């Protein structure tokens, strides 16, 4: 869940129940794509810090459209 959002980055909150299921957040790769369902975009990010149940990410580029899934023939 996005807790805070700015033009430079975001703070992502991971619910305690999810943290308990996966352990700590160290398994999350240092670079990721943050998908924003509200406007169907994704933003390349770099993790800058990790806490028990939150991450700080810096945006590495512009928001890109999420491609619509192609129908299965």
PDB file with SEQRES, HELIX, SHEET and CRYST1 records, atoms N, CA, C and O in Angstrom:
SEQRES   1 A   73  UNK UNK UNK UNK UNK UNK UNK UNK UNK UNK UNK UNK UNK          
SEQRES   2 A   73  UNK UNK UNK UNK UNK UNK UNK UNK UNK UNK UNK UNK UNK          
SEQRES   3 A   73  UNK UNK UNK UNK UNK UNK UNK UNK UNK UNK UNK UNK UNK          
SEQRES   4 A   73  UNK UNK UNK UNK UNK UNK UNK UNK UNK UNK UNK UNK UNK          
SEQRES   5 A   73  UNK UNK UNK UNK UNK UNK UNK UNK UNK UNK UNK UNK UNK          
SEQRES   6 A   73  UNK UNK UNK UNK UNK UNK UNK UNK                              
HELIX    1 AA1 UNK A   16  UNK A   22  1                                   7    
HELIX    2 AA2 UNK A   25  UNK A   27  5                                   3    
SHEET    1 AA1 5 UNK A   2  UNK A   5  0                                        
SHEET    2 AA1 5 UNK A   9  UNK A  13 -1                                        
SHEET    3 AA1 5 UNK A  54  UNK A  65 -1                                        
SHEET    4 AA1 5 UNK A  41  UNK A  50 -1                                        
SHEET    5 AA1 5 UNK A  31  UNK A  36 -1                                        
CRYST1    1.000    1.000    1.000  90.00  90.00  90.00 P 1           1          
ATOM      1  N   UNK A   1       0.852  -1.163   0.000  1.00  0.00           N  
ATOM      2  CA  UNK A   1       0.000   0.000   0.000  1.00  0.00           C  
ATOM      3  C   UNK A   1       0.909   1.241   0.000  1.00  0.00           C  
ATOM      4  O   UNK A   1       1.915   1.285   0.708  1.00  0.00           O  
ATOM      5  N   UNK A   2       0.539   2.240  -0.802  1.00  0.00           N  
ATOM      6  CA  UNK A   2       1.302   3.480  -0.840  1.00  0.00           C  
ATOM      7  C   UNK A   2       0.862   4.343   0.338  1.00  0.00           C  
ATOM      8  O   UNK A   2      -0.303   4.726   0.441  1.00  0.00           O  
ATOM      9  N   UNK A   3       1.820   4.648   1.235  1.00  0.00           N  
ATOM     10  CA  UNK A   3       1.524   5.460   2.415  1.00  0.00           C  
ATOM     11  C   UNK A   3       1.732   6.944   2.131  1.00  0.00           C  
ATOM     12  O   UNK A   3       0.933   7.777   2.559  1.00  0.00           O  
ATOM     13  N   UNK A   4       2.796   7.276   1.414  1.00  0.00           N  
ATOM     14  CA  UNK A   4       3.110   8.658   1.034  1.00  0.00           C  
ATOM     15  C   UNK A   4       3.610   8.638  -0.395  1.00  0.00           C  
ATOM     16  O   UNK A   4       4.268   7.686  -0.814  1.00  0.00           O  
ATOM     17  N   UNK A   5       3.300   9.693  -1.153  1.00  0.00           N  
ATOM     18  CA  UNK A   5       3.700   9.765  -2.544  1.00  0.00           C  
ATOM     19  C   UNK A   5       4.140  11.182  -2.855  1.00  0.00           C  
ATOM     20  O   UNK A   5       3.454  12.140  -2.497  1.00  0.00           O  
ATOM     21  N   UNK A   6       5.289  11.323  -3.524  1.00  0.00           N  
ATOM     22  CA  UNK A   6       5.750  12.634  -3.971  1.00  0.00           C  
ATOM     23  C   UNK A   6       6.228  12.494  -5.406  1.00  0.00           C  
ATOM     24  O   UNK A   6       6.162  11.406  -5.978  1.00  0.00           O  
ATOM     25  N   UNK A   7       6.702  13.570  -5.988  1.00  0.00           N  
ATOM     26  CA  UNK A   7       7.191  13.491  -7.365  1.00  0.00           C  
ATOM     27  C   UNK A   7       8.516  12.722  -7.448  1.00  0.00           C  
ATOM     28  O   UNK A   7       8.881  12.243  -8.522  1.00  0.00           O  
ATOM     29  N   UNK A   8       9.236  12.600  -6.333  1.00  0.00           N  
ATOM     30  CA  UNK A   8      10.545  11.937  -6.323  1.00  0.00           C  
ATOM     31  C   UNK A   8      10.500  10.485  -5.862  1.00  0.00           C  
ATOM     32  O   UNK A   8      11.399   9.708  -6.183  1.00  0.00           O  
ATOM     33  N   UNK A   9       9.454  10.104  -5.104  1.00  0.00           N  
ATOM     34  CA  UNK A   9       9.425   8.742  -4.575  1.00  0.00           C  
ATOM     35  C   UNK A   9       8.194   8.478  -3.740  1.00  0.00           C  
ATOM     36  O   UNK A   9       7.215   9.224  -3.787  1.00  0.00           O  
ATOM     37  N   UNK A  10       8.262   7.393  -2.967  1.00  0.00           N  
ATOM     38  CA  UNK A  10       7.098   6.990  -2.175  1.00  0.00           C  
ATOM     39  C   UNK A  10       7.540   6.186  -0.963  1.00  0.00           C  
ATOM     40  O   UNK A  10       8.630   5.614  -0.930  1.00  0.00           O  
ATOM     41  N   UNK A  11       6.654   6.160   0.038  1.00  0.00           N  
ATOM     42  CA  UNK A  11       6.816   5.254   1.174  1.00  0.00           C  
ATOM     43  C   UNK A  11       5.737   4.199   1.030  1.00  0.00           C  
ATOM     44  O   UNK A  11       4.550   4.510   0.938  1.00  0.00           O  
ATOM     45  N   UNK A  12       6.170   2.937   1.012  1.00  0.00           N  
ATOM     46  CA  UNK A  12       5.248   1.824   0.845  1.00  0.00           C  
ATOM     47  C   UNK A  12       5.082   1.112   2.169  1.00  0.00           C  
ATOM     48  O   UNK A  12       6.065   0.804   2.843  1.00  0.00           O  
ATOM     49  N   UNK A  13       3.847   0.850   2.544  1.00  0.00           N  
ATOM     50  CA  UNK A  13       3.530   0.171   3.796  1.00  0.00           C  
ATOM     51  C   UNK A  13       3.184  -1.279   3.493  1.00  0.00           C  
ATOM     52  O   UNK A  13       2.385  -1.557   2.598  1.00  0.00           O  
ATOM     53  N   UNK A  14       3.779  -2.197   4.232  1.00  0.00           N  
ATOM     54  CA  UNK A  14       3.474  -3.621   4.105  1.00  0.00           C  
ATOM     55  C   UNK A  14       2.740  -4.033   5.378  1.00  0.00           C  
ATOM     56  O   UNK A  14       3.300  -3.923   6.469  1.00  0.00           O  
ATOM     57  N   UNK A  15       1.502  -4.502   5.263  1.00  0.00           N  
ATOM     58  CA  UNK A  15       0.736  -4.858   6.464  1.00  0.00           C  
ATOM     59  C   UNK A  15       1.465  -5.910   7.302  1.00  0.00           C  
ATOM     60  O   UNK A  15       2.112  -6.800   6.750  1.00  0.00           O  
ATOM     61  N   UNK A  16       1.364  -5.814   8.635  1.00  0.00           N  
ATOM     62  CA  UNK A  16       2.037  -6.771   9.523  1.00  0.00           C  
ATOM     63  C   UNK A  16       1.718  -8.226   9.203  1.00  0.00           C  
ATOM     64  O   UNK A  16       2.590  -9.085   9.339  1.00  0.00           O  
ATOM     65  N   UNK A  17       0.485  -8.526   8.780  1.00  0.00           N  
ATOM     66  CA  UNK A  17       0.151  -9.908   8.452  1.00  0.00           C  
ATOM     67  C   UNK A  17       0.976 -10.409   7.274  1.00  0.00           C  
ATOM     68  O   UNK A  17       1.370 -11.575   7.249  1.00  0.00           O  
ATOM     69  N   UNK A  18       1.242  -9.546   6.299  1.00  0.00           N  
ATOM     70  CA  UNK A  18       2.077  -9.933   5.154  1.00  0.00           C  
ATOM     71  C   UNK A  18       3.525 -10.107   5.576  1.00  0.00           C  
ATOM     72  O   UNK A  18       4.198 -11.026   5.109  1.00  0.00           O  
ATOM     73  N   UNK A  19       4.014  -9.239   6.452  1.00  0.00           N  
ATOM     74  CA  UNK A  19       5.388  -9.354   6.937  1.00  0.00           C  
ATOM     75  C   UNK A  19       5.552 -10.675   7.683  1.00  0.00           C  
ATOM     76  O   UNK A  19       6.572 -11.347   7.531  1.00  0.00           O  
ATOM     77  N   UNK A  20       4.558 -11.055   8.488  1.00  0.00           N  
ATOM     78  CA  UNK A  20       4.635 -12.328   9.221  1.00  0.00           C  
ATOM     79  C   UNK A  20       4.687 -13.512   8.254  1.00  0.00           C  
ATOM     80  O   UNK A  20       5.365 -14.504   8.522  1.00  0.00           O  
ATOM     81  N   UNK A  21       3.980 -13.410   7.145  1.00  0.00           N  
ATOM     82  CA  UNK A  21       3.960 -14.513   6.182  1.00  0.00           C  
ATOM     83  C   UNK A  21       5.292 -14.679   5.449  1.00  0.00           C  
ATOM     84  O   UNK A  21       5.728 -15.801   5.193  1.00  0.00           O  
ATOM     85  N   UNK A  22       5.935 -13.562   5.113  1.00  0.00           N  
ATOM     86  CA  UNK A  22       7.158 -13.635   4.297  1.00  0.00           C  
ATOM     87  C   UNK A  22       8.431 -13.404   5.098  1.00  0.00           C  
ATOM     88  O   UNK A  22       9.526 -13.531   4.551  1.00  0.00           O  
ATOM     89  N   UNK A  23       8.319 -13.071   6.363  1.00  0.00           N  
ATOM     90  CA  UNK A  23       9.509 -12.741   7.151  1.00  0.00           C  
ATOM     91  C   UNK A  23       9.845 -11.269   6.976  1.00  0.00           C  
ATOM     92  O   UNK A  23       8.948 -10.426   6.952  1.00  0.00           O  
ATOM     93  N   UNK A  24      11.125 -10.954   6.855  1.00  0.00           N  
ATOM     94  CA  UNK A  24      11.490  -9.540   6.697  1.00  0.00           C  
ATOM     95  C   UNK A  24      11.364  -9.108   5.237  1.00  0.00           C  
ATOM     96  O   UNK A  24      11.020  -9.918   4.377  1.00  0.00           O  
ATOM     97  N   UNK A  25      11.637  -7.855   4.962  1.00  0.00           N  
ATOM     98  CA  UNK A  25      11.476  -7.313   3.612  1.00  0.00           C  
ATOM     99  C   UNK A  25      12.769  -7.375   2.804  1.00  0.00           C  
ATOM    100  O   UNK A  25      12.839  -6.798   1.719  1.00  0.00           O  
ATOM    101  N   UNK A  26      13.780  -8.054   3.305  1.00  0.00           N  
ATOM    102  CA  UNK A  26      15.074  -8.120   2.626  1.00  0.00           C  
ATOM    103  C   UNK A  26      15.014  -8.877   1.305  1.00  0.00           C  
ATOM    104  O   UNK A  26      15.867  -8.675   0.441  1.00  0.00           O  
ATOM    105  N   UNK A  27      14.012  -9.751   1.134  1.00  0.00           N  
ATOM    106  CA  UNK A  27      13.907 -10.538  -0.098  1.00  0.00           C  
ATOM    107  C   UNK A  27      13.425  -9.713  -1.288  1.00  0.00           C  
ATOM    108  O   UNK A  27      13.541 -10.159  -2.429  1.00  0.00           O  
ATOM    109  N   UNK A  28      12.891  -8.527  -1.046  1.00  0.00           N  
ATOM    110  CA  UNK A  28      12.391  -7.683  -2.136  1.00  0.00           C  
ATOM    111  C   UNK A  28      13.595  -7.100  -2.879  1.00  0.00           C  
ATOM    112  O   UNK A  28      14.484  -6.537  -2.240  1.00  0.00           O  
ATOM    113  N   UNK A  29      13.649  -7.220  -4.213  1.00  0.00           N  
ATOM    114  CA  UNK A  29      14.806  -6.732  -4.970  1.00  0.00           C  
ATOM    115  C   UNK A  29      14.991  -5.226  -4.807  1.00  0.00           C  
ATOM    116  O   UNK A  29      14.030  -4.502  -4.545  1.00  0.00           O  
ATOM    117  N   UNK A  30      16.226  -4.758  -4.962  1.00  0.00           N  
ATOM    118  CA  UNK A  30      16.540  -3.332  -4.803  1.00  0.00           C  
ATOM    119  C   UNK A  30      15.906  -2.468  -5.885  1.00  0.00           C  
ATOM    120  O   UNK A  30      15.687  -1.276  -5.668  1.00  0.00           O  
ATOM    121  N   UNK A  31      15.610  -3.040  -7.034  1.00  0.00           N  
ATOM    122  CA  UNK A  31      14.933  -2.303  -8.104  1.00  0.00           C  
ATOM    123  C   UNK A  31      13.639  -3.031  -8.432  1.00  0.00           C  
ATOM    124  O   UNK A  31      13.606  -4.260  -8.505  1.00  0.00           O  
ATOM    125  N   UNK A  32      12.576  -2.263  -8.627  1.00  0.00           N  
ATOM    126  CA  UNK A  32      11.268  -2.848  -8.900  1.00  0.00           C  
ATOM    127  C   UNK A  32      10.414  -1.886  -9.698  1.00  0.00           C  
ATOM    128  O   UNK A  32      10.765  -0.720  -9.877  1.00  0.00           O  
ATOM    129  N   UNK A  33       9.286  -2.392 -10.175  1.00  0.00           N  
ATOM    130  CA  UNK A  33       8.299  -1.556 -10.856  1.00  0.00           C  
ATOM    131  C   UNK A  33       7.109  -1.406  -9.912  1.00  0.00           C  
ATOM    132  O   UNK A  33       6.522  -2.396  -9.475  1.00  0.00           O  
ATOM    133  N   UNK A  34       6.765  -0.173  -9.606  1.00  0.00           N  
ATOM    134  CA  UNK A  34       5.619   0.109  -8.752  1.00  0.00           C  
ATOM    135  C   UNK A  34       4.404   0.315  -9.649  1.00  0.00           C  
ATOM    136  O   UNK A  34       4.369   1.258 -10.440  1.00  0.00           O  
ATOM    137  N   UNK A  35       3.417  -0.554  -9.534  1.00  0.00           N  
ATOM    138  CA  UNK A  35       2.211  -0.462 -10.354  1.00  0.00           C  
ATOM    139  C   UNK A  35       1.166   0.380  -9.630  1.00  0.00           C  
ATOM    140  O   UNK A  35       0.873   0.151  -8.456  1.00  0.00           O  
ATOM    141  N   UNK A  36       0.613   1.349 -10.338  1.00  0.00           N  
ATOM    142  CA  UNK A  36      -0.454   2.199  -9.804  1.00  0.00           C  
ATOM    143  C   UNK A  36      -1.744   1.816 -10.525  1.00  0.00           C  
ATOM    144  O   UNK A  36      -1.960   2.197 -11.676  1.00  0.00           O  
ATOM    145  N   UNK A  37      -2.592   1.064  -9.841  1.00  0.00           N  
ATOM    146  CA  UNK A  37      -3.829   0.594 -10.463  1.00  0.00           C  
ATOM    147  C   UNK A  37      -4.766   1.739 -10.823  1.00  0.00           C  
ATOM    148  O   UNK A  37      -5.512   1.644 -11.798  1.00  0.00           O  
ATOM    149  N   UNK A  38      -4.737   2.819 -10.050  1.00  0.00           N  
ATOM    150  CA  UNK A  38      -5.692   3.907 -10.259  1.00  0.00           C  
ATOM    151  C   UNK A  38      -5.595   4.510 -11.655  1.00  0.00           C  
ATOM    152  O   UNK A  38      -6.615   4.868 -12.244  1.00  0.00           O  
ATOM    153  N   UNK A  39      -4.392   4.627 -12.188  1.00  0.00           N  
ATOM    154  CA  UNK A  39      -4.250   5.186 -13.540  1.00  0.00           C  
ATOM    155  C   UNK A  39      -3.555   4.228 -14.504  1.00  0.00           C  
ATOM    156  O   UNK A  39      -3.121   4.636 -15.582  1.00  0.00           O  
ATOM    157  N   UNK A  40      -3.448   2.936 -14.114  1.00  0.00           N  
ATOM    158  CA  UNK A  40      -2.864   1.884 -14.941  1.00  0.00           C  
ATOM    159  C   UNK A  40      -1.479   2.259 -15.464  1.00  0.00           C  
ATOM    160  O   UNK A  40      -1.193   2.129 -16.655  1.00  0.00           O  
ATOM    161  N   UNK A  41      -0.619   2.729 -14.546  1.00  0.00           N  
ATOM    162  CA  UNK A  41       0.761   3.034 -14.900  1.00  0.00           C  
ATOM    163  C   UNK A  41       1.699   2.265 -13.983  1.00  0.00           C  
ATOM    164  O   UNK A  41       1.290   1.734 -12.950  1.00  0.00           O  
ATOM    165  N   UNK A  42       2.959   2.218 -14.380  1.00  0.00           N  
ATOM    166  CA  UNK A  42       3.997   1.626 -13.548  1.00  0.00           C  
ATOM    167  C   UNK A  42       5.209   2.536 -13.589  1.00  0.00           C  
ATOM    168  O   UNK A  42       5.492   3.164 -14.609  1.00  0.00           O  
ATOM    169  N   UNK A  43       5.932   2.605 -12.457  1.00  0.00           N  
ATOM    170  CA  UNK A  43       7.067   3.510 -12.328  1.00  0.00           C  
ATOM    171  C   UNK A  43       8.282   2.697 -11.886  1.00  0.00           C  
ATOM    172  O   UNK A  43       8.216   1.967 -10.896  1.00  0.00           O  
ATOM    173  N   UNK A  44       9.401   2.823 -12.624  1.00  0.00           N  
ATOM    174  CA  UNK A  44      10.616   2.128 -12.179  1.00  0.00           C  
ATOM    175  C   UNK A  44      11.131   2.777 -10.888  1.00  0.00           C  
ATOM    176  O   UNK A  44      11.211   4.002 -10.797  1.00  0.00           O  
ATOM    177  N   UNK A  45      11.482   1.947  -9.884  1.00  0.00           N  
ATOM    178  CA  UNK A  45      11.889   2.448  -8.571  1.00  0.00           C  
ATOM    179  C   UNK A  45      13.153   1.757  -8.085  1.00  0.00           C  
ATOM    180  O   UNK A  45      13.527   0.678  -8.544  1.00  0.00           O  
ATOM    181  N   UNK A  46      13.787   2.423  -7.142  1.00  0.00           N  
ATOM    182  CA  UNK A  46      14.939   1.873  -6.437  1.00  0.00           C  
ATOM    183  C   UNK A  46      14.650   1.987  -4.944  1.00  0.00           C  
ATOM    184  O   UNK A  46      14.265   3.055  -4.468  1.00  0.00           O  
ATOM    185  N   UNK A  47      14.833   0.898  -4.202  1.00  0.00           N  
ATOM    186  CA  UNK A  47      14.610   0.951  -2.756  1.00  0.00           C  
ATOM    187  C   UNK A  47      15.753   1.720  -2.107  1.00  0.00           C  
ATOM    188  O   UNK A  47      16.924   1.414  -2.334  1.00  0.00           O  
ATOM    189  N   UNK A  48      15.411   2.718  -1.301  1.00  0.00           N  
ATOM    190  CA  UNK A  48      16.401   3.548  -0.618  1.00  0.00           C  
ATOM    191  C   UNK A  48      16.556   3.162   0.845  1.00  0.00           C  
ATOM    192  O   UNK A  48      17.642   3.301   1.409  1.00  0.00           O  
ATOM    193  N   UNK A  49      15.468   2.671   1.477  1.00  0.00           N  
ATOM    194  CA  UNK A  49      15.544   2.225   2.871  1.00  0.00           C  
ATOM    195  C   UNK A  49      14.453   1.193   3.130  1.00  0.00           C  
ATOM    196  O   UNK A  49      13.447   1.126   2.425  1.00  0.00           O  
ATOM    197  N   UNK A  50      14.687   0.390   4.169  1.00  0.00           N  
ATOM    198  CA  UNK A  50      13.746  -0.651   4.592  1.00  0.00           C  
ATOM    199  C   UNK A  50      13.601  -0.594   6.105  1.00  0.00           C  
ATOM    200  O   UNK A  50      14.592  -0.474   6.826  1.00  0.00           O  
ATOM    201  N   UNK A  51      12.373  -0.679   6.579  1.00  0.00           N  
ATOM    202  CA  UNK A  51      12.085  -0.821   7.998  1.00  0.00           C  
ATOM    203  C   UNK A  51      11.312  -2.120   8.178  1.00  0.00           C  
ATOM    204  O   UNK A  51      11.164  -2.889   7.228  1.00  0.00           O  
ATOM    205  N   UNK A  52      10.823  -2.369   9.372  1.00  0.00           N  
ATOM    206  CA  UNK A  52      10.117  -3.615   9.657  1.00  0.00           C  
ATOM    207  C   UNK A  52       8.946  -3.853   8.717  1.00  0.00           C  
ATOM    208  O   UNK A  52       8.778  -4.959   8.204  1.00  0.00           O  
ATOM    209  N   UNK A  53       8.130  -2.821   8.484  1.00  0.00           N  
ATOM    210  CA  UNK A  53       6.958  -3.009   7.629  1.00  0.00           C  
ATOM    211  C   UNK A  53       6.748  -1.873   6.626  1.00  0.00           C  
ATOM    212  O   UNK A  53       5.619  -1.602   6.218  1.00  0.00           O  
ATOM    213  N   UNK A  54       7.841  -1.211   6.229  1.00  0.00           N  
ATOM    214  CA  UNK A  54       7.719  -0.186   5.199  1.00  0.00           C  
ATOM    215  C   UNK A  54       9.016  -0.060   4.415  1.00  0.00           C  
ATOM    216  O   UNK A  54      10.092  -0.435   4.879  1.00  0.00           O  
ATOM    217  N   UNK A  55       8.875   0.483   3.211  1.00  0.00           N  
ATOM    218  CA  UNK A  55       9.997   0.690   2.302  1.00  0.00           C  
ATOM    219  C   UNK A  55       9.948   2.120   1.787  1.00  0.00           C  
ATOM    220  O   UNK A  55       8.867   2.682   1.611  1.00  0.00           O  
ATOM    221  N   UNK A  56      11.104   2.704   1.546  1.00  0.00           N  
ATOM    222  CA  UNK A  56      11.185   3.989   0.871  1.00  0.00           C  
ATOM    223  C   UNK A  56      11.753   3.766  -0.517  1.00  0.00           C  
ATOM    224  O   UNK A  56      12.814   3.158  -0.658  1.00  0.00           O  
ATOM    225  N   UNK A  57      11.062   4.249  -1.550  1.00  0.00           N  
ATOM    226  CA  UNK A  57      11.542   4.085  -2.908  1.00  0.00           C  
ATOM    227  C   UNK A  57      11.743   5.436  -3.578  1.00  0.00           C  
ATOM    228  O   UNK A  57      11.028   6.401  -3.310  1.00  0.00           O  
ATOM    229  N   UNK A  58      12.742   5.474  -4.460  1.00  0.00           N  
ATOM    230  CA  UNK A  58      13.004   6.663  -5.282  1.00  0.00           C  
ATOM    231  C   UNK A  58      12.634   6.296  -6.708  1.00  0.00           C  
ATOM    232  O   UNK A  58      12.995   5.224  -7.192  1.00  0.00           O  
ATOM    233  N   UNK A  59      11.912   7.186  -7.382  1.00  0.00           N  
ATOM    234  CA  UNK A  59      11.535   6.940  -8.767  1.00  0.00           C  
ATOM    235  C   UNK A  59      12.748   7.133  -9.661  1.00  0.00           C  
ATOM    236  O   UNK A  59      13.489   8.106  -9.521  1.00  0.00           O  
ATOM    237  N   UNK A  60      12.946   6.195 -10.584  1.00  0.00           N  
ATOM    238  CA  UNK A  60      14.101   6.235 -11.474  1.00  0.00           C  
ATOM    239  C   UNK A  60      13.744   6.681 -12.885  1.00  0.00           C  
ATOM    240  O   UNK A  60      14.629   6.830 -13.727  1.00  0.00           O  
ATOM    241  N   UNK A  61      12.480   6.892 -13.149  1.00  0.00           N  
ATOM    242  CA  UNK A  61      12.049   7.290 -14.476  1.00  0.00           C  
ATOM    243  C   UNK A  61      10.590   7.671 -14.466  1.00  0.00           C  
ATOM    244  O   UNK A  61       9.944   7.672 -13.418  1.00  0.00           O  
ATOM    245  N   UNK A  62      10.069   7.997 -15.638  1.00  0.00           N  
ATOM    246  CA  UNK A  62       8.667   8.411 -15.714  1.00  0.00           C  
ATOM    247  C   UNK A  62       7.712   7.233 -15.588  1.00  0.00           C  
ATOM    248  O   UNK A  62       8.096   6.074 -15.750  1.00  0.00           O  
ATOM    249  N   UNK A  63       6.468   7.558 -15.297  1.00  0.00           N  
ATOM    250  CA  UNK A  63       5.415   6.543 -15.250  1.00  0.00           C  
ATOM    251  C   UNK A  63       5.144   6.052 -16.666  1.00  0.00           C  
ATOM    252  O   UNK A  63       5.080   6.840 -17.610  1.00  0.00           O  
ATOM    253  N   UNK A  64       4.987   4.746 -16.796  1.00  0.00           N  
ATOM    254  CA  UNK A  64       4.740   4.118 -18.090  1.00  0.00           C  
ATOM    255  C   UNK A  64       3.392   3.421 -18.056  1.00  0.00           C  
ATOM    256  O   UNK A  64       2.987   2.919 -17.007  1.00  0.00           O  
ATOM    257  N   UNK A  65       2.690   3.380 -19.178  1.00  0.00           N  
ATOM    258  CA  UNK A  65       1.399   2.685 -19.174  1.00  0.00           C  
ATOM    259  C   UNK A  65       1.600   1.193 -18.966  1.00  0.00           C  
ATOM    260  O   UNK A  65       2.574   0.610 -19.444  1.00  0.00           O  
ATOM    261  N   UNK A  66       0.672   0.588 -18.251  1.00  0.00           N  
ATOM    262  CA  UNK A  66       0.663  -0.870 -18.097  1.00  0.00           C  
ATOM    263  C   UNK A  66      -0.080  -1.419 -19.303  1.00  0.00           C  
ATOM    264  O   UNK A  66      -1.216  -1.033 -19.576  1.00  0.00           O  
ATOM    265  N   UNK A  67       0.565  -2.312 -20.012  1.00  0.00           N  
ATOM    266  CA  UNK A  67      -0.058  -2.889 -21.212  1.00  0.00           C  
ATOM    267  C   UNK A  67      -1.282  -3.707 -20.827  1.00  0.00           C  
ATOM    268  O   UNK A  67      -1.285  -4.417 -19.822  1.00  0.00           O  
ATOM    269  N   UNK A  68      -2.315  -3.593 -21.640  1.00  0.00           N  
ATOM    270  CA  UNK A  68      -3.501  -4.403 -21.409  1.00  0.00           C  
ATOM    271  C   UNK A  68      -3.176  -5.834 -21.787  1.00  0.00           C  
ATOM    272  O   UNK A  68      -2.491  -6.072 -22.782  1.00  0.00           O  
ATOM    273  N   UNK A  69      -3.661  -6.797 -21.001  1.00  0.00           N  
ATOM    274  CA  UNK A  69      -3.399  -8.193 -21.349  1.00  0.00           C  
ATOM    275  C   UNK A  69      -4.024  -8.562 -22.679  1.00  0.00           C  
ATOM    276  O   UNK A  69      -5.135  -8.140 -23.000  1.00  0.00           O  
ATOM    277  N   UNK A  70      -3.301  -9.349 -23.441  1.00  0.00           N  
ATOM    278  CA  UNK A  70      -3.837  -9.812 -24.730  1.00  0.00           C  
ATOM    279  C   UNK A  70      -4.756 -10.993 -24.470  1.00  0.00           C  
ATOM    280  O   UNK A  70      -4.478 -11.817 -23.599  1.00  0.00           O  
ATOM    281  N   UNK A  71      -5.843 -11.082 -25.215  1.00  0.00           N  
ATOM    282  CA  UNK A  71      -6.745 -12.224 -25.035  1.00  0.00           C  
ATOM    283  C   UNK A  71      -6.048 -13.518 -25.448  1.00  0.00           C  
ATOM    284  O   UNK A  71      -5.224 -13.538 -26.363  1.00  0.00           O  
ATOM    285  N   UNK A  72      -6.398 -14.583 -24.759  1.00  0.00           N  
ATOM    286  CA  UNK A  72      -5.854 -15.892 -25.083  1.00  0.00           C  
ATOM    287  C   UNK A  72      -6.638 -16.444 -26.272  1.00  0.00           C  
ATOM    288  O   UNK A  72      -7.867 -16.498 -26.235  1.00  0.00           O  
ATOM    289  N   UNK A  73      -5.927 -16.855 -27.329  1.00  0.00           N  
ATOM    290  CA  UNK A  73      -6.661 -17.362 -28.531  1.00  0.00           C  
ATOM    291  C   UNK A  73      -7.366 -18.669 -28.261  1.00  0.00           C  
ATOM    292  O   UNK A  73      -8.015 -19.216 -29.153  1.00  0.00           O  
TER     293      UNK A  73                                                      
END                                                                             
